[in-house]
């Protein structure tokens, strides 16, 4: 009986701890006013090229990002010159403290609608800073809206249970909120498994970078009589929090519990610094059109002879770090000497491969004989001019 009671109190503790919103009876310090819920961002005449979207976790809201000293993560970013080219949106979706009725799929649709109202998709680039369930909702939303996913450069998730949570599994026995079932680490949880499978097999999203941070401390009850029992637990374990994340950037340890890992006290806090470094290493990209030539020299044709190739493959050097891709290409014969009967005229670029190789159809004849003698040969060079879309990093002055 004592063990069962202790387990029940532990679950109540963790459910309460997963919510970072104050209770209705909480008393604010003198002079501090309640924080109003954020309103959708009105249309702007001039918006920044990128927007950073905060998405809270289970039982959270727009206050989830506020630290004990009053520091509010979204505001820290808004006033940080290292993020000068980004707007900030704090997203919110309904997540009651108990007995919720909406599934992850339903909340993903709600999140999508609210981001539309906030004009998030008007930006050229979108990045997400998500906590816990928020990371799951972002992935589900992007899978359901591939056009929007094309705007997303990366997602940074803090304590997102990609492989589920034991706390959610046990809590689902006592609270029938469908979110707890979705977040459970039970072996028969097909939702999370299918979510990851869909992400990896869907071209519209599988190129989006996913960077992850994990909690290094157990969540401990601090309020009410439960504090005397000292119940504590790791809400989302290391492997669950880091599953499916980019291997090029190691997961970041946050020396805090599940609730406080997203409440940086200042800009030097590990959680804040991790996001700043990810942001710096993945700068805003600005499209620029550049031209680049490749000249094939030494084309010759003797008297009354033809030099032709219906599929001459001409490559161009592309810089993968700038995500370069060929938009179009044109061909012409230059430096011609004694060339006649060019066909087609000008040479035709038949197709362009994804790696930038142009397939060119060209042909020309050499000179005719004079007094039955061949006194010269035809010479020419083939010039292929490529129009290339190059994504040049646009960095804030202090980055």
Buried (B, 14 or more C-beta within 10 A) or exposed (E): EEEEEEBEBBBBBBBBBBBBBEEEEEEEEEEEEEEEEBEEBEEEEEBBBBBBBBBBBBBBBBBBBBBEEEBBBBBBBBEBEBBBBBBBBBBBBEBEBBEBEBBBBBBBBBBBEBBBEBBBBBBBBBBBBBBBBBBBBBBBBBBBBEEBBBBBBBBBBBBBBBBBBBBBBBBBEBBEBBBBBBBBBBEEBEBBEEBBEBBEEBEBBEEBBBBBBBBBBEBBBEEEEBEEEEBBBBBBBBEBBBBBBBEEBEBBBBEBBBBBBBBBBEBEBBBBBBBBEBBBEBBBBBEEEEEBEBEBEEBBBBBEBEBBBEEBEBEBEBEEEBEBBBEEBBBBBEEBEBBEEBEEEEBBBEEBEEEBBBBBBBBBBBBEEEEEEBEEBBBBBBBBBBEBBBBBEBEBEEB
